Amino acid sequence: MNKAILEGLLFVVGEDGLTIEQIMDVLNINEDESKSLIMELKKDYEDESRGLRIDFLGNRFKITTKFEHKNYYQKLIENPETNFLSQAALETLAIIAYNEPITRVQVDTIRGVGSTSIIRKLVAKGFIKENGRSDMPGRPILYETTHEFLDYFGLSSIEDLPNIDDIINTVNEDDDDNKDLYTSKYTEVEETNI
């Protein structure tokens, strides 16, 4: 059962990965048991019928894709039918563009939902890239937009993005217009009933 829990934990943390200490703490097991468990799971993933593997990168264990399948992943990313941006991807891109450099956790906090897989896709598409590490505890990765992002949206620089205050004011004005429209219709209906 611990092996299944560990697999789920590795999936949830995504690119941040887990240290042996974190595995020990979360599963409440000792270091030898943690190492044995991760090696057992790693061996399961080595089977050729699996598309993922477990790597030890940056002092952390992470679920990654198999290098030998790289051409298929590239083909998927370059396929015009799959090369579109979802609403979630656009939200994430906007958050990163207006707040860069920013960590995944900060993006998650602003969006209110996890963004690990979306950030992975945006990195794979070349719209965002890693830009060092934050000084926050755990030294999370910082993300920023790329030249490909600017090209895709027809911007010469990040400063060409619309001013966020103008966008908020426009949204608020639209809400006021809708409110006035509702109020005026409501008044007309009252008058015709008199």
SULFENWO-V774252 format. One record per helix or strand of 3 or more residues. SS is the DSSP state (h for helix, s for strand). FROM is the first residue (numbers start at 1). TO is the last residue. If there is no record, write none. Layout:
SS FROM TO
SS FROM TO
//
This chain:
h 2 16
h 20 27
h 31 45
s 52 57
s 60 65
h 67 78
h 87 99
h 104 111
h 116 125
s 128 133
s 141 145
h 147 152
h 158 160
h 164 193
//
